[in-house]
Amino acid sequence: MLLPGLLFVACFTSCSSILPTESEVASLIQEAVDQRKMLIILEPTSFDWDRVYFFPPYSTAAGIQEVLEAEWPDAATSRVIDLDTHTLVVFTDNAQVVHAFDYPRDHADFSHLGNTNGYPRNDAVFTIFLNEEKSWPKVEYMPRLSWLTSQ
């Protein structure tokens, strides 16, 4: 069964600093949650990117830069450094940060999706469901191949 989907179309300029959670992408994530969309595909956007990374609460700036394999001074300004209420979402293109923002976990919890490889653009598919323990939406990775073969 194919789940209802949302194709994110972000309309903002590329940047190297952390944007407020009111950014276009954050608004579109919230819209998907509010409308109980089950499938999120993080493409296309108005900026080029090849990977998306999620950094959980209490990540360190050094740890973020190590995963990104690049110096990125703005990592130290993320709310995830000191708080457990947000996940840092970072888009890169050719190992350079092109967009990043802190997203509130109580709106949709991406925090457990952190890994050292990130998620390639052509496979950035996620499902949203209600997290019974926390009463907020939890996001799970759903590789594109798995949902294409389930149709």
N, C-alpha and C positions, 0 to 999 in steps of 0.2 A: 504494500500500500504506500503510495506517495503521500508524504505529509505536506500540508500547506506551506508555502515558502514566501520568503521575502528576499528580494534582490536589493542590496544596499547600494544607493547612489549617493555618494558624498559630494557635496559642493562646497569645498573650502580649499584654500591654497596650501601648498606644501610648506612645512615649517620644520624646524629642528627643536622647537621648545614644546613643553607640555602645554596643551590647551586645556581650558576649563571643560568640565564634563558636559557643558551645554553645547558642545560642538555638534555639528551635523551628524556625525557617526553615532555619537552617544544618543542623540534624539531618535535616530532610526532604530537603534537597539531597543530603546524604551518603547517605541511604537510597536515593535514586534512583540515585546512582552505584554503590553497592554491589550493587543489584539489577539493574544494567545497563539501567535505564529509558532509553528513547531520547527521550522527549518530556517537557518540563517546562512546566507552565502555572502561573504564579505568581498564582493566585487560587483560591478566595476566602481572605481572611484575616480575623482578628478585628478588624482596624483598617481604616479607610477609607484608600485611596490611589488616586491616578490615574496616577502614573508611577513607574518604577523606573530608577535610574541606577547605573552601574558605573564606579568610578574606579580606574585602574590604579596600579601602584606608582610612587612618586615624584611623585604628584600633590601640588600645594601646597594649603594651606588656602584661600588666596585664589582659586586656580583652581577649587576645588570650589564655593566660594561664588558665583563668577561663573557657573558652569554652572547652579547651583540658583537663581540670581537672587534670593538671600536671604542675610542674615547668618546664619551658623550656626557659632557659636564651637566647637562640638564637632568640627568638621572637623579642627582642629589636633591632636586626640587620636588620630586614626586611625593605624594601623600603616603605611598606604600612604605617609605623609609621608616616612618614613625607610627603609622596607624594601621589597624586591621579592617578598616571600613571601605577600602578601595583596592582595585586591581589596576596596575599600570598596563595599558595597551600600547604597544609600539609597532609601527609599520616601518619596514626597512626596504631599501632598494639597493642592490649591489653592496650590501653590508653598511649602508649609510642610513641613519634615521631620517625619515621623510615626514613622519607624523606620529604624535604620541599624545595620550591623554589619560588621566586617572578616571576610572569608572566606578561608581558606587556599587558595592557588592549587594546591597539590599535591593537594587534595581535589577541586576542580573549578575550572578556570581561566576566570574571567569577565573577566580583565584587558583583553583586546582589544575588549571590547564597549562601552568608554567612548565616549560621544559627547555633543554639547551638547544634544541633545533628549531623551535618555532613551528609555524604551520605555513606551508607553501601556498601561494595565492590560488593555484589551481586546485587546491584540496582544502580550502578554509571553509568547511561546512560544520555547523554546530546545531545541536538541538537544545531547546529550552524546555524545562519542565519545573513544576513547583517543587521546591526543596521542603519536604514536610518538617524536617528538623528545625530549619531556620525561618520558615514561612516566607522565603523569598525565592525568586526564580534561580535555578541552577542551570548552568550551561555545560553541555557535554560535547566533546569532539565526535563528529560522525564523518569518517573518511568518505569522500565522494564516491569511491568505488562501492562502498557498502550500500549507499542509498540508490545508486544507479542499478545495482543488481537486485534490489528488493522491489522493483517496479513490476 
